Amino acid sequence: MDERCEAAADLLAEGWPGRSIVAQLAKKYDVTPQQSRHYVRKGRELLVESVGVQNRAALFSQIFAGLQMDRMEARHNGNSAAAVGASKAMVQMLSQLGKIDPFRDFEDSYVDTAAAVPSRKGSIPRESIYSKANPLDDLDATLEELRSRGGVMPTETDDQIPF
C-alpha cells in the first residue's frame, strides 16, 4: 500500500489531475476506483508532509505568479478561454490555501513559545478620568478673562449680523 500511495504522491507532484491519477492507479494495480481515490488522498498527505513550510510558501507563490502571467498573456492575445481557465486555477489555488497554510506551523510554534514565557504582573493605575474637573470649565474661564482684557472679540448674536 505504501508503494501505491507514494506513486500517487509522485504523480500529484508532477501536476497530474486527481481523476487521471485514480484511473492510472486503478489500471496499474488492478484495484477499484474507490481504492485508488484512497491512495490519492494518502499520497496528497505524503506530498504535503514532504514539502517543508518555507518551501510550500515559495512553491505557492511561484505557481500563483505563473498563473497570473498566463492570465495576462491570454488576455493580451485575446484568448478569453485561456484567461478564464487561468483565473479559475487562481481561485482554486486560493481555496487550497487552507490546506497549504504556510503560517500554521509558525502560529503553533509562536503559541508554544508564548505559553512558555512567564507572565509579568504589572499594576494598572486606578485613577478615574471622570474624577478630574471638566477641562471645558477652565477653557470658559480663560475665554472670559481674555474678553475682559479685550483680547477676544465679543460674539455677535443673530440680531447684529448686517445681512
Summary of the structure (lengths in Angstrom):
residues: 163
radius of gyration: 34.1
end to end distance: 94.9
largest distance: 103.8
contacts: 341
relative contact order: 0.06
helix: 72%
strand: 0%
